[in-house]
Amino acid sequence: MSRQVTINPSNHTFTCGEGETVLAAALRAGYTLPYGCRNGACGACKGKILEGSVDYGNPQPYVLAELEKKAGLALFCQATPLTDLVIEAREIRGVGQLDIRKLPCRVQEMHRVAADVIVLKLKLPANERLQFLAGQYIDILMKDGKRRSYSMGNPPHDDQYIELHVRNMPNGAFTESVFNKMKERDILRFEGPLGTFFMREDSDKPMVMVASGTGFAPIKSIIEHAFHMGSTRHMVLYWGARRPLDLYMANLAGKWQQQHDNFRFIPVVSDAIAEDSWHGRTGFVHKAVMEDFPDLSGYQVYACGAPVVVESAHKDFTSLCRLPEDEFYSDAFTPSVDPKPATA
């Protein structure tokens, strides 16, 4: 039985089919709600049920607590309507006009930029180009039906190749292949573009970028897009890693700083050892931001990487540094889950 869902405050309505999640139905109808992992692990799609009831699905408990459910909150990538609904959610403009496509691609280049990071460059068939917004991701479609999500590191204007930054994860279904089996000219399939993490170009606020690990990839896309567009907005990038060698494109970020007066790069290392001879900032990357920006009320923040980094940044920036809730944009790199049936 289908259910009608009304979005507040836009008053847009759409129909949700039997067993269909609110997010899936909204996207199908052309309304883009915030989302990230789509498996209930990142919390980007959290919104409020104003009227009606839902089956909450299987969200991770640390993302949606029982107290939040009682307060009317739900993860729209997991929630399926039990009745007609009225929900409170912020709609994303600028994504719905992009076609989500399934395409083949060829592994054109493989560069090991760190002991556990390989940069893949994927080439689309002749006369094909992927339109996307800086910061979005694609799903690699594996032969066994599994999906693995990777943000694109290239900006939209530099679309000769799709650039993915792949970290070697223990027992990772895709990373195992990348690091041990994959070779140049192999053929892959993907679906995209996906996600609502992208630069909001309708603002002139200065931007604070927070990246951890390979969360640098979509941040790189956003920064290079801003440069290409001639943006004069001030940008500062805080890139956190355990050791200096994990900052696998630090030279590139340093070059940006030399070339652009409106950009600063601040690397932050948490676990340097003596042989690193590290004399830069240390500790948690989001804490470094708080030391430099105790008042974020006039800023936008773009955060990407490990869930603990993104979640800590959101909590502390909004509660302690006066960052407006709707000026925090994020993409948490949650571990892939293989539900039944497989989703991203």
Secondary structure, DSSP 8 states (H G I E B T S, - for coil): --EEEEEETT--EEEE-TT--HHHHHHHTT-----SSSSSSS-TTEEEEEES-EE-----TTTS-HHHHHTTEEETTT-EESS-EEEE----SSSTTS--EEEEEEEEEEEEEETTEEEEEEE--TT------TT-EEEEE-TTS-EEEEEB-S-TT--SSEEEEEE--TT-HHHHHHHHT--TT-EEEEEEEE-S----TT----EEEEEEGGGHHHHHHHHHHHHHTT----EEEEEEESSGGG-TTHHHHHHHHHH-TTEEEEEEESS--GGG---SEES-HHHHHHHH-S--TT-EEEEEE-HHHHHHHHHHHHHHS---GGGEEEEE-------SS---
